[in-house]
Amino acid sequence: MFAIIAGSVLNISDMVKKELSLLFIMALFSGTLLSQNEDQQGKSETANFITGQTDRMHLQNDSLFNAAFKQEYSQYDPDQRILKKVEPEIYMTSVTIVLGTWCSDSREQVPRFYKILDNLNYNSDMIQVIGVDKNKQAGNHNIEELRIEKVPTFIFYQNGREIGRIIETPQVTIEKDILKILEQK
């Protein structure tokens, strides 16, 4: 009788071992699937960022950027007194905007910047727009020479020479920061 009971315990013990082994294998497999799923989500999310040379139309049509663009653009009311001071100098200035469509500061500041330029009837051909991913890489577009650390970065040029930057958020307002850059050139 003892042998029968011992044999049953041994069979149960073998079954428990097999079940535990099976559970362990399933746990490992599901962990692998989960990490692969996270990688795929990260890749697909990154694939949705606008990177490289772009323009206003693409920003306004981008699924990550367009709602913020519309809201910030419509709500921002630039200081017209400051714009009158900016106006004579801005037409001789070209601008490079480096932004991330994933970045909350870019979603806020870039539409405001465009609102200012529209109020000034600024020539959009004088604007270069470059999108970057979270690593500040612009896809196939090399921007190393721009030394971008934070986005958005608005870089102002006159006669091919950089005269100033607004980095991430303005110190005061965008239009006041633009005026300060134009006055100290």
C-alpha angles and dihedrals in degrees: 000000000000088000091053092050092044090049091051092049089048091051091048090047090051090049092050090049091050092047092048090049090049091049090049092051091047091050091052092047094049091048090054091049091048094051091047089051091051090050091050091049091051092049094048091046091050090046088060094059116100107240130179129013112354140150143223094272092057091048092050091049096043114113092222096045113029101079091051091044092055094045098045093042094051095043099045115097111190119212103258093201090060092044090057088057093046095047102079094052103035094071091065091050129088122201135209115199117197112189145157118228085209092055121098092207090053091049089053104038104036095059089047090051091052090049089056092048091048090052088054094045086235117185106253089207086074092064125087114192122197125183121208136190124234090280090057090249119142099207110243091351112097110219099163092118089060091065095216115188101157135021140265097037118175111198118194122205135186121185089354093302124114111243101176151327142229107210123200099320130010120258091229112351129326094253093047091048090050090051091050091052093048093047095051098046 
